Structure formats: C-alpha cells, structure tokens
Amino acid sequence: MAEIKAFLFTAPGKLSIPGMILAGIFLFFVSRIAVSLIGKVLNKYIADREKKAVRNKRRVITLTHLAGNASKYGIYGLALLIFLNLCRVNTSTLIATAGIGSLAIAMGAQEIIKDFINGFFIIFDDQFAVGEYVECADKKGYVVSLGFRATVIRDFDGTLHTVPNSAIRIVTNRGRGKKRAKVVVPIDRSEDPDRVIHVVEAAAKSLKEKYPKSTTEVWGVTGFIANGYEITVVAWDEARNQFDIEYDLRKAIAKAMNAENINIPIARYDAVPFKGEVK
C-alpha cells in the first residue's frame, strides 16, 4: 500500500506524474458515464413531454441534441477543472482570463448571440415549425428551415428569405388549427335565391369525399352587386388544406351552377345615340 501511495503521490495532496495520468483517465471515464446517463434521462424526458403535447419530430430531435450537447460540455468542463486542480494548476486565473476573453468576444458578436438566444426560444417554445405558413419580420411564406442562427422562409413566388432570429419579434403562425376558406359567388338577379342556395349547399357538401374532416356552411345572400347579388360559402379544414379546399370549393360550385343553368351577372351596356358632328 505504501508503495502504491508513493507511486501516485510525491507529497501529501500532490499527485505524481503517473498519478495525474491515472486521475485524468479516471475522470474521463466517469465523465463519459455521466454524459451517457444524463443524456438518456434528458432524451426520455423530452420525448415523453413532446409526445403528450403532440409535437413534431424535428422539434424533439433539436431539443434532444441541444440538451445533450449542453450537458456534455458542462460535465467535460467540470472534469477538466478538477483535473487541472489535481495537477496544481491555478484554475481561478484561467477562469478569470477566460471570462475577460468571453466578454470581449460577446461585445463583438452581440447580434450573433441574440440570434442564437432567440433561436433557442423559438424552438423551445415551438412558435413555428418547418412547413408551416408564417408571417414574421415583414416576411411571409412557408418555413423551409429553422435553425439557431436564422430562419429561411419561401415566399409564394419562390423567393427565399433568410431572416436572422434576432429580427423575429412577433410571429403570426397561420399553419396551425383549422383555417377558413371563403368563396363569394356572384349570382344574376333573375335567379331564385332559395334554389341557388340549395344547389350551392349540395356542391359544398360534396367536398366531404376529398376532405373528410372539413365542415362547410352557406351564409346565404351577403351582398348586392350590379345586376345581381352575392352568396358566401365557407369551409373549415386543417391549415395545410386551406388553399386547396378553396380552389376545390370554387370548382364544385361552378360545376353545379353549370349543371343547373344558374347564371352570373353579365355587364349590360345601353347604346346612347351620339349627338353632334365630329369636326
């Protein structure tokens, strides 16, 4: 026992070089075990929490990697400080020097740090996800990618907007919950409103075959226009179907009106006799 102690220590509380090497190896393996255990616990906790909230898979993966990396760096950093202390290195000086350096870097990269912090809260709060239609930072479109540094949005015309996360203050997410598709149908004044409403209702109900979760409603005569009146129809369905169901609803109504010979208003012009001569 005395020989082992002499091999590992040069003096009470002071490790020898072989002792430092063995201590480093021991700390490394203990850190790896701790990282593995903490990572599994965090993964299970996040996965269970997200399943209850029915979140998207991308968010679960992002949060899992984030938590795993944070715990890994924290544990390895602590193990390194312990090892340096065992090696009789003044870690307080290193920490102070690192703090000054970090402060200098932070002052020169404030916007990048803001991007990462805001990106973290966007992902953690689940404000929006890839594939959803959003409006933020004066841009609107479908989210192509979501990262800690920036968010990429594709506009309707195909233009890609890369928005720094620090510029995102207010987010309008139009990609969640049920959305309304609205169609206003112009009808000739000679047509009977009751007959037209009956035909339009039947056309709207036919969408159930393609959109089983949709609900439709005919509001009736909602306005008057030149030579006719307007009938408004609305359909509610999942957000991703909002535009498709509007197009299909308009097409179904047009087919039904053609089949029942229901006319739309036609602009009429009265001929006015010309008086005078052209000089």
C-alpha positions as CSV (number, residue, x, y, z in Angstrom):
1,M,0.0,0.0,0.0
2,A,2.8,2.4,0.9
3,E,4.5,1.6,-2.5
4,I,1.3,2.4,-4.4
5,K,0.9,5.7,-2.4
6,A,4.5,6.6,-3.2
7,F,3.9,5.8,-6.8
8,L,0.8,8.0,-7.1
9,F,1.9,10.9,-4.7
10,T,5.1,12.9,-4.4
11,A,3.8,14.6,-1.2
12,P,0.5,14.7,0.8
13,G,-2.1,16.0,-1.5
14,K,0.2,16.3,-4.5
15,L,0.0,13.8,-7.3
16,S,2.9,12.4,-9.2
17,I,3.0,12.4,-13.0
18,P,1.7,8.7,-13.1
19,G,-0.9,9.7,-10.6
20,M,-2.0,12.7,-12.8
21,I,-2.3,10.4,-15.8
22,L,-4.4,7.8,-13.9
23,A,-6.6,10.6,-12.4
24,G,-7.2,12.0,-15.9
25,I,-8.1,8.6,-17.2
26,F,-10.5,8.0,-14.3
27,L,-12.1,11.4,-14.7
28,F,-12.5,10.9,-18.4
29,F,-14.4,7.6,-18.0
30,V,-16.5,8.9,-15.1
31,S,-17.4,11.9,-17.3
32,R,-18.4,9.6,-20.2
33,I,-20.6,7.6,-18.0
34,A,-22.2,10.7,-16.5
35,V,-22.8,12.2,-20.0
36,S,-24.4,8.9,-21.2
37,L,-26.7,8.6,-18.2
38,I,-27.8,12.3,-18.2
39,G,-28.3,12.1,-22.0
40,K,-30.6,9.1,-21.7
41,V,-32.6,10.8,-18.9
42,L,-32.9,14.0,-20.9
43,N,-33.9,12.2,-24.1
44,K,-36.6,10.2,-22.3
45,Y,-37.9,13.3,-20.5
46,I,-38.1,15.4,-23.7
47,A,-39.6,12.6,-25.8
48,D,-42.3,11.9,-23.2
49,R,-43.1,15.6,-22.8
50,E,-43.3,16.2,-26.5
51,K,-45.5,13.1,-27.1
52,K,-48.0,14.4,-24.6
53,A,-48.1,17.7,-26.5
54,V,-48.2,16.0,-29.9
55,R,-45.2,18.0,-31.2
56,N,-43.3,17.5,-34.5
57,K,-40.3,15.1,-34.7
58,R,-37.9,17.9,-35.8
59,R,-38.5,19.8,-32.6
60,V,-37.9,16.7,-30.5
61,I,-34.6,16.0,-32.3
62,T,-33.5,19.6,-31.9
63,L,-34.2,19.9,-28.2
64,T,-32.6,16.5,-27.6
65,H,-29.4,17.4,-29.3
66,L,-29.4,20.8,-27.6
67,A,-29.8,19.3,-24.1
68,G,-27.3,16.5,-24.8
69,N,-24.6,19.0,-26.0
70,A,-25.2,21.3,-23.1
71,S,-24.8,18.5,-20.5
72,K,-21.8,17.1,-22.3
73,Y,-19.9,20.4,-22.4
74,G,-20.8,21.1,-18.8
75,I,-19.6,17.7,-17.5
76,Y,-16.4,17.7,-19.5
77,G,-15.7,21.2,-18.5
78,L,-16.1,20.4,-14.8
79,A,-13.9,17.3,-15.2
80,L,-11.2,19.4,-16.8
81,L,-11.3,21.9,-14.0
82,I,-11.0,19.1,-11.4
83,F,-8.1,17.6,-13.3
84,L,-6.3,20.9,-13.6
85,N,-6.7,21.4,-9.8
86,L,-5.2,17.9,-9.2
87,C,-2.3,19.0,-11.4
88,R,-1.7,22.0,-9.2
89,V,-2.8,24.5,-11.9
90,N,-4.3,27.7,-10.7
91,T,-7.8,27.4,-12.3
92,S,-9.1,30.7,-10.8
93,T,-6.6,32.6,-13.0
94,L,-7.7,30.6,-16.1
95,I,-11.4,31.3,-15.3
96,A,-10.8,35.0,-14.9
97,T,-8.8,35.1,-18.2
98,A,-11.5,33.1,-20.0
99,G,-14.1,35.4,-18.5
100,I,-12.4,38.5,-19.9
101,G,-11.9,36.9,-23.3
102,S,-15.5,35.8,-23.4
103,L,-16.7,39.3,-22.6
104,A,-14.6,40.7,-25.4
105,I,-16.0,38.2,-27.8
106,A,-19.5,38.8,-26.6
107,M,-19.2,42.5,-27.2
108,G,-18.1,42.0,-30.7
109,A,-20.7,39.4,-31.6
110,Q,-23.8,40.7,-29.9
111,E,-26.1,40.1,-32.9
112,I,-24.9,36.5,-33.3
113,I,-25.5,35.8,-29.6
114,K,-29.0,37.4,-29.9
115,D,-29.7,35.2,-32.9
116,F,-28.8,32.0,-31.0
117,I,-30.7,33.0,-27.9
118,N,-33.8,34.0,-29.8
119,G,-33.5,30.8,-32.0
120,F,-33.4,28.7,-28.8
121,F,-36.6,30.2,-27.5
122,I,-38.3,29.9,-30.9
123,I,-37.6,26.2,-31.0
124,F,-38.1,25.6,-27.3
125,D,-41.5,27.5,-27.3
126,D,-42.5,25.8,-30.5
127,Q,-43.5,29.1,-32.1
128,F,-43.5,27.6,-35.6
129,A,-42.0,24.6,-37.4
130,V,-40.8,23.6,-40.9
131,G,-43.6,23.5,-43.5
132,E,-45.9,26.0,-41.7
133,Y,-47.1,29.3,-43.2
134,V,-45.9,32.2,-41.0
135,E,-45.6,36.0,-41.0
136,C,-42.6,37.5,-39.2
137,A,-40.1,40.3,-39.7
138,D,-42.2,41.7,-42.5
139,K,-41.9,38.5,-44.5
140,K,-44.5,35.8,-45.1
141,G,-44.3,32.3,-46.6
142,Y,-43.6,28.7,-45.7
143,V,-40.8,27.9,-43.3
144,V,-38.1,26.0,-45.3
145,S,-35.6,25.6,-42.4
146,L,-35.3,26.6,-38.8
147,G,-32.0,26.9,-37.0
148,F,-30.5,28.7,-34.1
149,R,-28.9,31.3,-36.3
150,A,-31.6,32.1,-38.8
151,T,-34.9,31.1,-40.3
152,V,-35.4,30.6,-44.0
153,I,-38.9,31.4,-45.5
154,R,-40.1,30.7,-49.1
155,D,-42.5,33.3,-50.5
156,F,-45.4,32.4,-52.8
157,D,-43.3,33.4,-55.8
158,G,-40.5,31.1,-54.8
159,T,-38.3,33.8,-53.3
160,L,-36.2,32.7,-50.3
161,H,-35.9,35.0,-47.3
162,T,-33.2,34.3,-44.7
163,V,-34.3,36.1,-41.5
164,P,-31.9,36.4,-38.6
165,N,-33.7,35.1,-35.5
166,S,-32.8,38.3,-33.6
167,A,-35.1,40.2,-36.1
168,I,-38.1,38.0,-35.2
169,R,-40.2,39.8,-32.7
170,I,-43.8,38.9,-33.5
171,V,-44.8,35.7,-35.2
172,T,-48.2,35.1,-36.9
173,N,-48.5,31.3,-37.4
174,R,-51.2,30.5,-40.0
175,G,-50.2,26.9,-40.2
176,R,-51.9,25.5,-37.0
177,G,-55.5,24.7,-36.1
178,K,-58.4,24.9,-38.5
179,K,-58.5,27.5,-41.2
180,R,-61.3,29.0,-43.2
181,A,-61.7,29.0,-46.9
182,K,-64.1,31.7,-48.2
183,V,-65.8,31.8,-51.6
184,V,-68.1,34.6,-52.7
185,V,-70.4,33.6,-55.6
186,P,-71.9,36.3,-57.8
187,I,-75.5,35.4,-59.0
188,D,-77.7,37.0,-61.6
189,R,-80.7,38.9,-60.1
190,S,-83.1,36.9,-62.1
191,E,-82.2,33.7,-60.2
192,D,-84.2,32.5,-57.3
193,P,-82.0,32.8,-54.1
194,D,-83.6,29.7,-52.4
195,R,-82.8,27.5,-55.5
196,V,-79.3,28.8,-55.8
197,I,-78.6,28.3,-52.1
198,H,-79.8,24.7,-52.3
199,V,-77.5,24.0,-55.3
200,V,-74.5,25.7,-53.6
201,E,-75.1,23.7,-50.4
202,A,-75.1,20.4,-52.3
203,A,-71.9,21.4,-54.1
204,A,-70.2,22.4,-50.8
205,K,-71.2,19.1,-49.1
206,S,-69.6,17.1,-51.9
207,L,-66.2,18.2,-50.6
208,K,-66.6,15.7,-47.8
209,E,-65.3,12.9,-50.1
210,K,-61.9,14.6,-50.5
211,Y,-61.8,16.4,-47.2
212,P,-63.5,14.1,-44.6
213,K,-62.7,16.4,-41.7
214,S,-64.0,19.6,-43.3
215,T,-67.1,21.4,-42.4
216,T,-69.0,23.8,-44.8
217,E,-71.6,26.5,-44.3
218,V,-73.6,28.6,-46.7
219,W,-74.1,32.1,-45.2
220,G,-76.8,33.0,-47.8
221,V,-77.2,36.3,-49.6
222,T,-74.5,38.5,-48.2
223,G,-74.5,41.5,-50.6
224,F,-75.9,43.1,-53.7
225,I,-73.9,44.0,-56.8
226,A,-74.8,45.4,-60.2
227,N,-77.4,43.2,-61.9
228,G,-77.3,40.6,-59.1
229,Y,-76.4,39.6,-55.6
230,E,-73.7,37.6,-53.8
231,I,-73.8,34.3,-51.9
232,T,-71.0,33.5,-49.5
233,V,-69.8,30.0,-48.7
234,V,-67.1,29.0,-46.2
235,A,-65.3,25.7,-45.5
236,W,-63.2,24.9,-42.4
237,D,-60.4,22.3,-42.5
238,E,-56.8,21.8,-41.4
239,A,-54.5,24.7,-42.1
240,R,-52.5,22.8,-44.7
241,N,-55.6,22.3,-46.8
242,Q,-56.8,25.9,-46.7
243,F,-55.9,27.0,-50.2
244,D,-56.7,23.6,-51.8
245,I,-60.1,23.4,-50.3
246,E,-60.9,26.9,-51.5
247,Y,-60.0,26.0,-55.1
248,D,-62.0,22.8,-55.0
249,L,-65.0,24.5,-53.4
250,R,-65.0,27.2,-56.2
251,K,-64.7,24.4,-58.8
252,A,-67.5,22.3,-57.3
253,I,-69.8,25.4,-57.2
254,A,-69.0,26.3,-60.8
255,K,-69.8,22.8,-62.0
256,A,-73.1,22.7,-60.0
257,M,-74.2,26.1,-61.4
258,N,-73.4,25.0,-65.0
259,A,-75.4,21.8,-64.4
260,E,-78.4,23.7,-63.1
261,N,-78.1,26.6,-65.6
262,I,-77.6,29.2,-62.9
263,N,-76.3,32.4,-64.4
264,I,-73.8,35.0,-63.0
265,P,-74.4,38.7,-63.6
266,I,-73.4,40.0,-67.1
267,A,-72.4,43.6,-67.6
268,R,-75.0,45.3,-69.7
269,Y,-74.3,48.4,-71.8
270,D,-77.1,50.7,-73.2
271,A,-76.4,52.3,-76.5
272,V,-76.6,56.1,-76.3
273,P,-77.2,57.9,-79.6
274,F,-74.4,60.2,-80.5
275,K,-75.4,63.8,-80.9
276,G,-73.3,66.3,-82.8
277,E,-70.8,66.0,-85.5
278,V,-67.1,65.2,-85.4
279,K,-65.0,68.0,-86.7
